[in-house]
C-alpha cells in the first residue's frame, strides 16, 4: 500500500516597496526617499515593471503553485496608491493565481491613506491592512520621527474597516526614550477603540547607522532600558488580554484565530515564499536567497534579462533544525518535544521548573513559553538547542 504524499507547505509572495516620503529616525529597512533616488533613474513605474519581470522568473522556477498569502511591505506601500497596488496584486494573480481564501495584506502609513484608498484596496482584492501607528503620544512620535498626527492611525483603521477590509492590524513600538506607562496605556486605549482585530507590538531597538543611534551615541537620548521594556510588554499583554486578544506569537496578538497573520505564520512555520523587489529575501525548499538592494540596479538587471539575486545559501539540516526551534518556540502553539535531542528535552524540563515553559504543555510533549519565558525567549531557545539551563 502506497503512502499519501505530504501536502506542500504554504506558499507566500512578499513584495518589497522601497519608497518612503521620509526616513524615520529608527528605521534601518531597505528604503529610499525621493532625494536619495534623485538621478538614479529609479521610479515606481520602473519598479512595478521589474516586479512583473521577476514574477515571470519566479513562475518559471516554481511552476504551477497557487499563492496562499501575499504581503506587500516596505518602505511605504501606500505611497503607490490603491490603483498601483491593485496592479501588483493583478500581476501575482495573473502569474501564479491565488488559492481560494488567500490572505492579501499591504502595509500602509496612516498619513498616506484615505477612505478612497481603502475602498480601492478592497475592490482590488486585498483582505488585510497593517498600519504603522507606533504610539498615540505626540512626543513619542517626535522621537521616532513619525510624521502622522496621533489620531490619524485610529481614523485610518476605522476607514479600512468601513471599506470592507476584513482584517486590520495596528503596529506599536514601546519603550521609546521619554515614553511613560501612561503614554503606553493611552496608545493601547486608542488601539482598542479603533476596533482592530490584530496588534503587533515591538520593543524599540536602536539599530546601528540610524539617526536614532546617532542621537543616543551623542547623549541626546537615553538608550532603551531592558527592564522598562519587559514591564511595558507585560502591560501590553495584560491590556490586550483583558480585551479578548490572545498572543499567538511573542510580539503579536489576535482577537481570534482567523485574525492571525497567515503570511507571517508561514515564515515562522518554515513555509516557502518568494520575495519580489529590491532587497527582498526568498525561501524555497531549504534554499534562501536575496536580491540586490538598490531599486535602480534591481530594475536594470531584470530589464537586461538577468537575475536580481545578490546572494544565496543552502541551509544544512542543522541550520534548518536551529531555525525551526527558534521560530516555532515563539508561537503560542509551541514546539513539539520530538524536535529536541535528549539534552534539549532535559533543558526543557529545567526551563519549566524555572517558570519559563508551561508545565502542562510540557506534559503534553510541547514546549510552550510562559509570559516570563516570552521575555527571555532567546535564552530559552539557546538552552533547548545547547542543552544547558536557561
N, C-alpha and C positions, 0 to 999 in steps of 0.2 A: 504494500500500500504506500503510495507516494504522499509525502507531507505537503501541506499547503505552503506556497511561498509567503514569506513575511511581507506585510504591506510596506510600501515605500514610505520613508519619513516625510513629514510635511515639507512642501517646497514653497519658499517665500522669495519675493523680489523686493530688494531695497533699492531706492532711487535717491541718490545724494544730490541735493540742490546746493551749490556752493556760494550762493549770492546772499549778501546781507546789506541792509541800508547803513548800518554802523556796527562796529565791533564792540561787544560788551566787554567790560574790563576783566572778567573772569574766564572768558572763552578762549580755548585753545583748539577749537574744531577747525577743520579744513574749509574755511570760509573766506570770502573776499568782498570788500566793498567796491563801489564803482571807481573810486580814486585809485584803489590798489590794482584794478584791472585796466586802467586807462592806458591806451596804446598797445595792449596785448592782443586785441582782436577778439577777445572772449566776449560772448553775449548770450543772453537767454535763448535766442533763436538758434545760435550755433551749438549751444549746449543740448538743446532738445534734438537737433538733427543727429548729434553724436550719440545721444542716448538711444535713438532709434537704430543706429548702426550697431551699437553694442548689443542691443536686443537681438538683432539678427544673428550675431556671433553666438550669443547665448543659446538661442534655439538650435543652432547647428551643433552645438556641443551637448546640450541636454537631451534633445529630441522631444518627443511628444510627452509633455508633463504639465498638467493644468496647475495653475498657481493658486495656492491656498490662501496666501496673505500677500498684500502689497503694503509697503511702508515708505512714504515719501518724507525724507528728513533733511536736515541741513545744518547750518545755513537757515534761511528763511523761505521755505516753500511758498508761503502765502504771498510773497513779493511777485511771484509769477502770475498771480490771478487765477480765478477758478477755470477760465477757459483753457489756459495753457496746462494747468494741472489735469484737466479733463483729457487733453491731448496725450499727456503722459500715460494716463490710465488706458486710453484707447490703444496706444501702442503696445502696452503689455497684453491687453485683451486680444488684439489682432495677431500677436506673435505666438503666445502660448495658450491663451484662453484662460478664463477664471473658473476655478472649481465652484460648484454650487455652494452658495452661502459664504463665499470668500470674504475675508475681512480686508477692508481697504482704508488705510489710515493716512492722513497727512498731518505733519506738524504745522503749526501756524503761530505767528506772533500776534498778540491781540491788536496792536496798533495798525496792522496791515490787513484787517478783516472788516467785514460789514455784513448786514443781513443778506445783501445780494450775493456776496462772496459765498456764504454758507449755502444759500439756495442753489448756486451754481455747482458746488461740490456734491450736494445731494443728487442733483439732476444727472451729474456725470457718473455717479455710481459709488462715490465714497460712502463708507458706513461709519467712519470714526474720525474724530479730530482730536489732536493733542495740542493744548495751548500752554505757552510758556508764561505762567503767572509769576512765579518765584516768590512774591511777597505782596501783601496789601499795605505795607508800611512805606510811605514816601522816602524816608531817609535810608531804608534798606535798599530800595530800588536805585537810589542815587549811588550808594556804594558799589552796587553791582553794575552800574551804568546802563540800566534798563531804561528805555525811552517811553514806555507806556505809562499812563496815569494809573493810580492804584485801583480804580474801579473798572477799568476797561476790560480786564480779563474776565471778570464775573459777567459783565454785559455780553461779551463775546460768547461765553459758554451758553448763556441763555438764548442768544441768537442762533447758535448752532443747533441747540435742541429744538427750537421753534421751526427751524428749516427742515427738520426731519432726520437729522443725523442721529443714528440710534445710540451711539456711544461717544461720550465726551470726557476727556482727561484734562486735569489741570496739574501742571508741574509746580512744585515748591522747592526752594532752596532754603535750608535752615543753617543756623549757627554762623551767619554772616556777622562780621565785626559791627558792633553797635545794635544788633538785634536784641530785644528783650523777650522774656517769656510772654509778656502781654502782646508784643508785636506778633509773635507766632500764633497766639490764641486768636487774635483778630484776623489773621490770614486764614486760619482754619475755619473760623466762623464764616468768612466770606466764601470759601470753597464750598462749604456745606449749603450755604444759602443759594449758591448757583445751581444746585441740584444735579451735579455731575455724578457719574457712576464709577469713576476711576480717579485715583490720586497717585501721583508719583512724588516722592519726597527724597531729596538727596542732600547730605551734608556738604557744605561748601568746601571744595578742595582748591587750594591755591596752586595753580599749575605754573611751572617754570616758563618764563618767556612772556607771560601775560602782563597786561597793565596792572592788574591787581597784585601780582607778585612783586612788581617793581615798587608799588606803594608800601607793601608790607616790608620789603627789604630796606626801604628808606626810613622806616619807622613811622610813616604817616598813619598806618592802621595796624592794630594788633593781629597776630596770626590767629586763626580759628582755634578754639580750645576743645580738645577731645572730650573732656568731662562735660562741658557745656553741650556739645553735640549729642552725647549719649542721653543727657537729661531731656534735650529737645526731642530726640527720637521717641522717647517714652511718652512725652506729652502728645506727640502726633498720633502714636499708636493708641493711646487712651481715648483721645478725642474722636478719631475716626472709628474706633471700635464701638464706642458708645453710640455713634450714629449709624451703626449697622454695616460698616465697611470692614472687611477682613483682609489681613495681609495674605498674599499668595506668593510674593517674592519679597526679599528683605526690604526693598525700597518701594514696593507697590501694593496698593490696597484697592479692592474692588467691591462694589455693592452686591454682586452676585457672580457666580462662575462665568456666566455669559458675558460679563463686562471685562473679564481678564483679557489682556492684550495677547492674542494668539500669535502674532508675529514675534514678539519678544519671547514667548514661551517656546517657539521654535528654536531660537538661539539657545535658551537655557537647557533644552532637552536634546540638543545635538542634532537638530534638523539640518536640512540643506537650504541654502539661499544663494541667490546671485545678486551681487551688489553692482548697480549701474551708476556711472557718474565718476567724476574725478575723486580719487582717494578712497573710493568705496571698496570694502572687503567682501569676499565671497567664500563660501564653504560648500564643497560638493564631494561626498564620498570619502572624507578624510583628507582631502586636499584643500589648502587655503591659499588664496592669492589676493592681491590688492592692486588697485590702479594707480597710475601716475596722479599726482595731486593737483597740478595746475590746470585750470579749465582750458586754456588755450592749447597746451600740449596734449591734453586728453582728446580734444576735438581734432587736432591736426593728425594725430596718429590714426584715428578712425577714418578720417577723410582720405588718408593715403592707403586704406585697406589693411592697416597694421593693428595688432592687438594693443590696447592701452595698458596691459599688465606691466606693473613695475617690479613685482617680486612674487615668489611662490614658495610654499613649503608643503611637504608631505608629512602629515602627522604620524608619528610612530604609535604603536599600540599603547606604550607607556604614556605618551603625551595625551592621547585620547582619553585614557583612563583618568589621568590627573584632571583634565578639563571636565569630565563627566562628574567626578566627585565635587569639584569646586563649584560648578554651576547648579547641579541638582540639589546640593545641600542648601542653596539659597532659597529653594522653593518650599512652600508650606507642605507639599506632599513628601518632601524629604528624599532620602537616598536609601535604596534597598541595601541591607547589610551584606547581601551576597556579592556586592561590588567591592567589598573590602577584604583584605587578607586577614590572617589571624591576628596580627599585631594591630591592624586598624580596628578590627572588631573589639579587641581588648581596650583600645583607646576610646572607643565609643562608649563602652561601659563606664570607664572613668569619667568621661565627659558628662554622662547622665548623672553620676554621683556628685559631680561638681555643679549641677544645675544648668549645664549648657545644652544638653539634649533632653528631650521629653522621654521619661522612663516608660510611659505607657506605649508610645510609638516604638521604642526600642524593644519592648516585649513582643511587639508585632513585627519584628525584624525590619524596622525602618529607623533611620537616623533623622530626626526632625529637630530643628533648632527651637529652644525656648526663646523667650524675648531676650534674656540675658545672653543666650547663645548668638542671637542675631547681632548683638552689639559687638561680639567677639568672633564673628563668622570666619574671618581669615585665620585666626588662631585655631579654631576647631578644624577647619579644612587641613591645615598643616598637621595637626595631631592625627587625624584619620589616615592621612597619606604616609606619614613617617612612623606612626605607631608610638608616639610619645604623649605624655599628659598635655592637655590644652592649657 
